[in-house]
Amino acid sequence: MGERPTAPNGIILFNYPVSPFGRRVSWYLALRGIGYALCEQPFIMPRPDLEKLGLKYRRIPILTIGRDVYLDTRLIIRKLEEKFPDGKLGSEKPEEVFVEKLLEKYMVEGPVFSMATGLVPAQMMNDAKVMEDRKGFCGRDWTRESLEQGRPECLVYVRNLFDFLETTILADGRKWILNSAKPSLADIEAIWPMDWLVGMEGAVPSHVVSEKHFPKVYAWIHRFRAALDEAQSAAPGTAVLDGDEAVNVILQSSFSEGTGTVDQNDGSGLKAGTEVELYPADWGSEHRDVGQLVALGPDEVTVEAKGTGGAGAGAAGLRIHGPRTGFRVTEMGGST
Ligand SMILES: N[C@@H](CCC(=O)N[C@@H](CS)C(=O)NCC(=O)O)C(=O)O
């Protein structure tokens, strides 16, 4: 009999390789040397593995720890910092935490990703299914024509972004954003869209953005990639699970954390136990997870999905956690 599949540290990352958001998490795990299992997902819908879990959220990546499901890289990284505090990448100093948070807000919640996606080379959009699947994502229809049309504005924005880092925080020749000895959380928060753009052939023409124009930013990216290679070769190998294995591991696990409480000062007025829908506010909002509200705080909302799941998850339930910002939590049938 073969060995029963397991997930190191109870962690499973649902991701596909070209996801720049997914890289935020796989880089974090590699830099920390935290072992996990990967369950690779298709680039477009449907995603049957997630359906089997009864999950409706359609963005990538998703991370599970035991029976707890974490949505959105902001919350995923925060949770990993909390659950594996020894050697965490975030700072303890308030002014550095301020920088990390602002970078997260600008790079993840702000306009950066949308502007960067506007530089996806138009010739890459040659699959009608992909265009249909991503309609409206980052505010575009993803036709070649609209990409071509929007390109100049995105290029101006991205060039300014490179210039911003080159002439401010990296100007003094420091190796890492917070002048740390190793890459820290602030580096992850800042580097992922830049690395994605530099690595995407045809995205940024070399007369506008290049090593020559922005030597410090490029050197930082090279340094980061080298640090990552080093961490990856030292890290425990990633276990790979297929969809059925991942679903089984999750459904045989227990919850990895307690339920938490519902903050009466949240502003929504929602009460513990109310049946709610949870979904991202910006895109993919029609994919809504339904469950009972079990926790609500300034940074996190948790619903327990019971009976709404797929084949396996329905009976026993999963707890689905989302960040509070950028997500909506609304009472089923209500107007909250
Ligand atoms: N704020 C989310 C954004 C996630 C996101 O937009 N991911 C992209 C992939 S890089 C996505 O979901 N694209 C649509 C899809 O894969 O279905 C996060 O930080 O996780």
The ligand as an SDF file (V2000), in Angstrom:
LIG
                    3D

 20 19  0  0  0  0  0  0  0  0999 V2000
   -6.1160   40.5460   -3.8860 N   0  0  0  0  0  0  0  0  0  0  0  0
   -5.9560   39.2030   -4.3460 C   0  0  0  0  0  0  0  0  0  0  0  0
   -5.7780   39.2080   -5.8700 C   0  0  0  0  0  0  0  0  0  0  0  0
   -5.6620   37.8120   -6.4550 C   0  0  0  0  0  0  0  0  0  0  0  0
   -5.7400   37.8290   -7.9650 C   0  0  0  0  0  0  0  0  0  0  0  0
   -6.2850   38.7370   -8.5960 O   0  0  0  0  0  0  0  0  0  0  0  0
   -5.1550   36.7960   -8.5470 N   0  0  0  0  0  0  0  0  0  0  0  0
   -5.2520   36.6340   -9.9900 C   0  0  0  0  0  0  0  0  0  0  0  0
   -4.1440   35.7010  -10.4630 C   0  0  0  0  0  0  0  0  0  0  0  0
   -2.5410   36.4360  -10.3170 S   0  0  0  0  0  0  0  0  0  0  0  0
   -6.5580   35.9640  -10.3200 C   0  0  0  0  0  0  0  0  0  0  0  0
   -7.2470   35.5140   -9.4280 O   0  0  0  0  0  0  0  0  0  0  0  0
   -6.9120   35.9090  -11.5940 N   0  0  0  0  0  0  0  0  0  0  0  0
   -8.1530   35.2830  -11.9850 C   0  0  0  0  0  0  0  0  0  0  0  0
   -8.1450   33.8160  -11.8250 C   0  0  0  0  0  0  0  0  0  0  0  0
   -7.0690   33.1920  -11.7550 O   0  0  0  0  0  0  0  0  0  0  0  0
   -9.2190   33.2330  -11.8220 O   0  0  0  0  0  0  0  0  0  0  0  0
   -4.7780   38.5670   -3.6250 C   0  0  0  0  0  0  0  0  0  0  0  0
   -3.9510   39.3120   -3.0650 O   0  0  0  0  0  0  0  0  0  0  0  0
   -4.7190   37.3320   -3.5290 O   0  0  0  0  0  0  0  0  0  0  0  0
  1  2  1  0
  2  3  1  0
  2 18  1  0
  3  4  1  0
  4  5  1  0
  5  6  2  0
  5  7  1  0
  7  8  1  0
  8  9  1  0
  8 11  1  0
  9 10  1  0
 11 12  2  0
 11 13  1  0
 13 14  1  0
 14 15  1  0
 15 16  2  0
 15 17  1  0
 18 19  2  0
 18 20  1  0
M  END
$$$$
